[in-house]
Amino acid sequence: MSIKTIEEKLNELFEELVPPTGKADTLAGEIVRAICRIGYRNYNDGDHIGQGYGRETCNPAARFLAKKCDDAVAHCVGDAWGIRDDDVYDEALERLEIAVCDYLDAHPELRQAPNTEDMWDSRDRYEDVDEDDYEDECYFEPDDCDDDDEDWD
């Protein structure tokens, strides 16, 4: 399957199964929502599963896919997790997209299976944070400021 075919297929599934906002009504729809979230964040913002801001934007969706799909998808999620190099990550993401499409093709019943879980429910509040943000921020108490600085009272 070529990347264009994968993208076309995922776009068609997204239009068919994913609502404009919120979680999907079917399990297949939520699976499509999750893989499209990961792809969108990579191709538009450079986010990677398990790296930097991708920990917040991609980890929950990746964890959802690993939990709700088969071992082949879970294996591809694990392979993509933590890759820094863009080219290597793009290849891993393509394999993940193929695995998700193959899983959905093998399980057409998921298009009618009710979905009760939002992919964001798979968030780990301790792991899914961008540690780089904390290194850049300066935290201080108002008493640390000079009198010339903003009045904190």
C-alpha positions as CSV (number, residue, x, y, z in Angstrom):
1,M,0.0,0.0,0.0
2,S,1.5,3.4,-1.0
3,I,1.5,6.3,1.4
4,K,-1.0,8.2,-0.8
5,T,-3.4,5.2,-0.7
6,I,-3.0,5.1,3.1
7,E,-3.7,8.8,3.4
8,E,-6.7,8.6,1.1
9,K,-8.1,5.7,3.0
10,L,-7.7,7.3,6.3
11,N,-9.2,10.5,5.0
12,E,-12.2,8.6,3.7
13,L,-12.6,6.7,7.0
14,F,-12.2,10.0,9.0
15,E,-15.0,11.7,7.0
16,E,-17.3,8.7,7.4
17,L,-16.7,7.8,11.0
18,V,-15.3,10.8,13.0
19,P,-17.6,13.6,14.2
20,P,-16.5,17.3,13.9
21,T,-15.8,17.4,17.6
22,G,-15.5,14.9,20.5
23,K,-15.2,11.2,20.6
24,A,-16.5,9.0,17.8
25,D,-19.7,6.9,18.3
26,T,-18.1,3.7,17.0
27,L,-14.9,2.0,18.0
28,A,-13.7,2.1,14.4
29,G,-14.3,5.9,14.4
30,E,-12.3,6.4,17.6
31,I,-9.4,4.3,16.2
32,V,-9.4,6.4,13.1
33,R,-9.5,9.5,15.2
34,A,-6.5,8.4,17.1
35,I,-4.3,7.4,14.2
36,C,-5.3,10.6,12.3
37,R,-4.4,12.7,15.4
38,I,-0.9,11.1,15.5
39,G,-0.4,11.7,11.8
40,Y,-1.7,15.3,11.9
41,R,0.5,16.2,14.8
42,N,3.6,14.8,13.0
43,Y,3.0,16.2,9.5
44,N,1.7,19.6,10.7
45,D,3.7,20.3,13.9
46,G,6.5,17.8,14.0
47,D,5.3,16.0,17.1
48,H,6.5,12.5,17.8
49,I,5.0,9.9,20.1
50,G,7.0,9.9,23.3
51,Q,9.1,13.0,22.5
52,G,8.8,16.6,23.6
53,Y,5.4,18.1,23.0
54,G,4.3,14.9,21.3
55,R,4.1,13.4,24.8
56,E,1.0,15.6,25.3
57,T,-0.4,15.5,21.8
58,C,0.3,12.0,20.7
59,N,0.9,9.6,23.6
60,P,-2.8,9.2,24.6
61,A,-3.8,8.4,21.0
62,A,-0.9,5.9,20.7
63,R,-1.8,4.3,24.0
64,F,-5.4,4.0,22.9
65,L,-4.4,2.3,19.6
66,A,-2.1,-0.2,21.5
67,K,-4.9,-1.0,23.9
68,K,-7.9,-1.3,21.4
69,C,-6.3,-2.9,18.4
70,D,-4.3,-6.1,17.8
71,D,-0.7,-7.0,18.6
72,A,0.5,-5.8,15.2
73,V,-0.7,-2.3,15.9
74,A,0.6,-2.4,19.5
75,H,4.0,-3.5,18.1
76,C,4.1,-0.6,15.6
77,V,3.2,1.8,18.4
78,G,6.1,0.5,20.4
79,D,8.4,0.8,17.4
80,A,7.5,4.5,16.9
81,W,7.6,5.5,20.5
82,G,10.5,7.8,21.3
83,I,12.0,8.1,17.9
84,R,13.7,11.5,17.4
85,D,14.9,11.4,13.8
86,D,12.1,12.7,11.5
87,D,12.8,10.4,8.6
88,V,12.9,7.3,10.8
89,Y,9.7,8.4,12.6
90,D,7.9,9.0,9.3
91,E,8.7,5.4,8.3
92,A,7.5,4.0,11.6
93,L,4.4,6.1,11.4
94,E,3.7,4.8,7.9
95,R,4.0,1.2,9.2
96,L,1.6,2.1,12.1
97,E,-1.0,3.6,9.7
98,I,-0.8,0.5,7.5
99,A,-1.3,-1.8,10.6
100,V,-4.3,0.3,11.7
101,C,-5.9,0.1,8.2
102,D,-5.2,-3.7,8.0
103,Y,-6.8,-4.1,11.5
104,L,-9.9,-2.1,10.5
105,D,-10.2,-4.1,7.2
106,A,-10.0,-7.3,9.2
107,H,-12.7,-6.1,11.7
108,P,-15.5,-4.4,9.7
109,E,-17.8,-5.0,12.7
110,L,-16.0,-2.2,14.6
111,R,-17.9,0.3,12.4
112,Q,-21.0,-0.6,14.3
113,A,-19.4,-1.4,17.7
114,P,-20.4,1.3,20.2
115,N,-17.5,3.4,21.5
116,T,-17.6,4.3,25.2
117,E,-14.1,5.6,25.5
118,D,-12.4,8.8,24.4
119,M,-8.8,8.4,23.2
120,W,-7.9,11.1,25.7
121,D,-9.0,8.7,28.5
122,S,-5.7,6.9,27.8
123,R,-3.7,9.9,29.0
124,D,-1.1,9.3,31.7
125,R,-1.0,12.5,33.7
126,Y,2.6,11.8,34.8
127,E,4.1,10.6,31.6
128,D,2.2,12.7,29.0
129,V,3.9,16.0,29.7
130,D,6.5,17.9,27.7
131,E,9.5,18.0,30.0
132,D,11.1,20.5,27.8
133,D,8.5,23.1,28.9
134,Y,9.6,22.9,32.5
135,E,13.3,23.5,31.6
136,D,12.5,26.7,29.8
137,E,10.1,28.2,32.4
138,C,11.3,30.3,35.4
139,Y,9.3,29.9,38.5
140,F,9.7,32.5,41.2
141,E,7.9,33.9,44.3
142,P,6.7,37.5,44.3
143,D,9.2,38.2,47.2
144,D,12.1,37.4,44.8
145,C,11.2,40.5,42.6
146,D,12.9,43.8,42.9
147,D,10.8,46.7,44.2
148,D,11.0,48.2,40.7
149,D,9.2,45.2,39.2
150,E,5.5,44.7,39.0
151,D,3.6,45.1,42.3
152,W,2.4,41.7,43.4
153,D,-0.1,42.9,46.1
